[in-house]
Amino acid sequence: MSIFDTAEFVISAAKLSGLPRGEGIPEIAFAGRSNAGKSTTINVLTRKTRLAFASKTPGRTQLINFFRLTRRKDEATRERETVGMLVDLPGYGFAKASEETRGTWSTLVGGYIAERENLAGLVIVMDARRPFMPTDEWLIEFMRARPEVRMHWLLNKADQLKTMQKRETLRAAKARAASIGPHVTVQLFSGLKKEGTTELMAVLESWMGLREPEQQTTTDPQGPQQEN
């Protein structure tokens, strides 16, 4: 069983003052535009169809949601220990949202990613057909101030690209990541087809110290060998 299969809801926070105590547990946050497939990604990763919810109204869900990951502490007992937290951040890039809603997002999410000591890594979910939109770029530039926090750019909906488009999109994204630093990695992903899940798990497990970091070796996107 994958460590991500153990994910369970802990708490939702509408204000920074409502965030749970970190207690030294590494947190992996997921961010993305409202239509990028962030919630689907979390559900696919944890193999739970409705762990993360996606609102059909952009900007409506303005909560930070925490999910606990555990493992058996002692094989002789059923006692479990928390090894990490998945953190679902509110979606961004909602053009129709009110100024108040956008301001709330900036205060809540901006405060979290700027100040949260337990933040080990940030997964930025982008639509592979339209990556690096202005709001994605804002978040990427914002994170330059925290190079100790690793980033993984997840190019979702890659199943909707042709093989040559996948190659070019991945090549361009890797070049952009390299210009920022070695703490940034990139991969193609498809929440719909569940492609790229194994690679994503490996990255996140290394962030939590559950496996040795591996040099990223994204498979050349050609047919069956791309699948996980």
Buried (B, 14 or more C-beta within 10 A) or exposed (E): EBBBEBBEEBEEBEEBEEBBEEEEBBBBBBBBBBBBBBBBBBBBBBBBEEBBEBBEEBBBBBBBBBBBBBEEEEEEEEEEEBBBBBBBBBBBBBEEBEEEBBEBBEEBBBBBBEEBEBBBBBBBBBBBEEBBBEBBEBBBEBBEEBEEBBBBBBBBBBBBBEEEBBBEBBEEBBEBBEEBEEBBBBBBBBBBBBBBBEBBBBBBBBBBEBEEEEEBEBBEBEEEEBEB
